[in-house]
Amino acid sequence: MLVVLAAAVTLVVTVLRQHDASPVAERCAASIDGTRWFLAPDQSDNAALVAAVGVRRTLPARAVTIALATALQESKLRNLSGGDRDSLGIFQQRPSQGWGTPEEILDPVYATGRFYDGLAQVDGYEQLPITEAAQAVQRSGFPDAYAQHEGVARAYASALTGWSPNALTCTLAEAAPGSGSAQALVARVQRDLGDLPAQVQPSADGEIDVALDAGPLGPETDRTRLGWAVAQWAVAVAQPLAVTRVEVADQVWDRSDGDTWTTITDAEPVGPGSVVVTLAG
């Protein structure tokens, strides 16, 4: 009996230790109107791209909401290599319907741009229900399905276009030391947002700081909002790019406590339109 009891105690201790060492449940969240909406990190990464293309084109947040709701319905916000018949990519566009070559459609920047091109041809799309606006572009067999994604799409669109500051966070596992690359970050910025001014320098603790300027994205009067757009874009792409910290205005997102933004207390606030992204160095 004593042997059995000892074995049971050992089993309980082992289970507890395994539980303590369990990996972080990685997810991103965007808040709006008191509700939090969750995406997996790879979905958040694609949402950042879709929104960034809209910001770069100076489109309204409503356009980004429609695009995100469409992508969520068509592909669950993932760049799929197949689908119904010859459908491909994040918007499940079909080469046979004139959307482009398979290679083009599988480029999410191209696919997103083509969606926005189609949306721009829809008169008054900003005032239309999402189902009608998305259907006018996609010609789906299930047009009403887009409506179910409006809440999450609006939350991420509002955050990623900068209209909802400190609304987007990501809870992620610790980045591996040395996994960050300033070159990779700047290349991704240029792909998604365009040629933003960037300054790279080592930080005091051996990581890498990349200072970005959102100025080219819009007028001077929008610098604060555009800074938040770039900052929350950086949080949304934190997993693949090994981002550990994002600073904007007087707020900071830190990967070690990724579920919130906090006030900067150890340094001066970042200037309007400026964003400092720290990478695991």
Secondary structure in CASP SS format (residue, H / E / C, confidence):
PFRMAT SS
TARGET T0000
AUTHOR 0000-0000-0000
METHOD secondary structure of the structure
MODEL  1
M C 1.00
L H 1.00
V H 1.00
V H 1.00
L H 1.00
A H 1.00
A H 1.00
A H 1.00
V H 1.00
T H 1.00
L H 1.00
V H 1.00
V H 1.00
T H 1.00
V H 1.00
L H 1.00
R H 1.00
Q H 1.00
H H 1.00
D H 1.00
A C 1.00
S C 1.00
P C 1.00
V C 1.00
A C 1.00
E C 1.00
R E 1.00
C E 1.00
A E 1.00
A E 1.00
S E 1.00
I E 1.00
D C 1.00
G C 1.00
T E 1.00
R E 1.00
W E 1.00
F E 1.00
L E 1.00
A C 1.00
P H 1.00
D H 1.00
Q H 1.00
S H 1.00
D H 1.00
N H 1.00
A H 1.00
A H 1.00
L H 1.00
V H 1.00
A H 1.00
A H 1.00
V H 1.00
G H 1.00
V H 1.00
R H 1.00
R C 1.00
T C 1.00
L C 1.00
P C 1.00
A H 1.00
R H 1.00
A H 1.00
V H 1.00
T H 1.00
I H 1.00
A H 1.00
L H 1.00
A H 1.00
T H 1.00
A H 1.00
L H 1.00
Q H 1.00
E H 1.00
S H 1.00
K C 1.00
L C 1.00
R C 1.00
N C 1.00
L E 1.00
S C 1.00
G C 1.00
G C 1.00
D C 1.00
R C 1.00
D C 1.00
S C 1.00
L E 1.00
G E 1.00
I C 1.00
F C 1.00
Q C 1.00
Q E 1.00
R C 1.00
P H 1.00
S H 1.00
Q H 1.00
G C 1.00
W C 1.00
G C 1.00
T C 1.00
P H 1.00
E H 1.00
E H 1.00
I H 1.00
L C 1.00
D C 1.00
P H 1.00
V H 1.00
Y H 1.00
A H 1.00
T H 1.00
G H 1.00
R H 1.00
F H 1.00
Y H 1.00
D H 1.00
G H 1.00
L H 1.00
A H 1.00
Q C 1.00
V C 1.00
D C 1.00
G C 1.00
Y H 1.00
E H 1.00
Q H 1.00
L C 1.00
P C 1.00
I H 1.00
T H 1.00
E H 1.00
A H 1.00
A H 1.00
Q H 1.00
A H 1.00
V H 1.00
Q H 1.00
R C 1.00
S C 1.00
G C 1.00
F C 1.00
P H 1.00
D H 1.00
A H 1.00
Y H 1.00
A H 1.00
Q H 1.00
H H 1.00
E H 1.00
G H 1.00
V H 1.00
A H 1.00
R H 1.00
A H 1.00
Y H 1.00
A H 1.00
S H 1.00
A H 1.00
L H 1.00
T C 1.00
G C 1.00
W C 1.00
S C 1.00
P C 1.00
N C 1.00
A C 1.00
L E 1.00
T E 1.00
C E 1.00
T E 1.00
L C 1.00
A C 1.00
E C 1.00
A C 1.00
A C 1.00
P C 1.00
G C 1.00
S C 1.00
G C 1.00
S C 1.00
A H 1.00
Q H 1.00
A H 1.00
L H 1.00
V H 1.00
A H 1.00
R H 1.00
V H 1.00
Q H 1.00
R H 1.00
D H 1.00
L C 1.00
G C 1.00
D C 1.00
L C 1.00
P C 1.00
A E 1.00
Q E 1.00
V E 1.00
Q E 1.00
P E 1.00
S C 1.00
A C 1.00
D C 1.00
G C 1.00
E C 1.00
I E 1.00
D E 1.00
V E 1.00
A E 1.00
L E 1.00
D E 1.00
A C 1.00
G H 1.00
P H 1.00
L H 1.00
G C 1.00
P C 1.00
E H 1.00
T H 1.00
D H 1.00
R H 1.00
T H 1.00
R H 1.00
L H 1.00
G H 1.00
W H 1.00
A H 1.00
V H 1.00
A H 1.00
Q H 1.00
W H 1.00
A H 1.00
V H 1.00
A H 1.00
V C 1.00
A H 1.00
Q H 1.00
P H 1.00
L H 1.00
A C 1.00
V E 1.00
T E 1.00
R E 1.00
V E 1.00
E E 1.00
V E 1.00
A C 1.00
D C 1.00
Q E 1.00
V E 1.00
W E 1.00
D E 1.00
R H 1.00
S H 1.00
D H 1.00
G C 1.00
D C 1.00
T C 1.00
W E 1.00
T E 1.00
T E 1.00
I C 1.00
T C 1.00
D C 1.00
A C 1.00
E C 1.00
P C 1.00
V C 1.00
G C 1.00
P C 1.00
G C 1.00
S E 1.00
V E 1.00
V E 1.00
V E 1.00
T E 1.00
L E 1.00
A C 1.00
G C 1.00
END
